[in-house]
Amino acid sequence: MIYVADTQSVPANNPGFKQGIRVGSVKDGKVTAFIPEASAEVGNPEGITVDDQGNIYGGFVGKMNVRRYVKQ
């Protein structure tokens, strides 16, 4: 699996893509999950990690905050 935080996709430089966290397969490159930007105020995480239960943690540098996204 690969986990990617996308903070750069905007209509001007990457039309058709939204900012957020993408989860995908390293084997075939397919995106299997997408966590959209929570709000413009919160923004998108610049760093991410995953625990052994599949929960994703996003680090928000500007906000000095961490959010947990629970796998459902």
Rosetta blueprint (number, residue, H / E / L):
1 M L
2 I E
3 Y E
4 V E
5 A E
6 D E
7 T L
8 Q L
9 S L
10 V L
11 P L
12 A L
13 N L
14 N L
15 P L
16 G L
17 F L
18 K L
19 Q L
20 G E
21 I E
22 R E
23 V E
24 G E
25 S L
26 V L
27 K L
28 D L
29 G L
30 K L
31 V E
32 T E
33 A E
34 F E
35 I E
36 P E
37 E L
38 A L
39 S L
40 A L
41 E L
42 V L
43 G L
44 N L
45 P L
46 E L
47 G E
48 I E
49 T E
50 V E
51 D L
52 D L
53 Q L
54 G L
55 N L
56 I E
57 Y E
58 G E
59 G E
60 F E
61 V L
62 G L
63 K L
64 M L
65 N E
66 V E
67 R E
68 R E
69 Y E
70 V L
71 K L
72 Q L
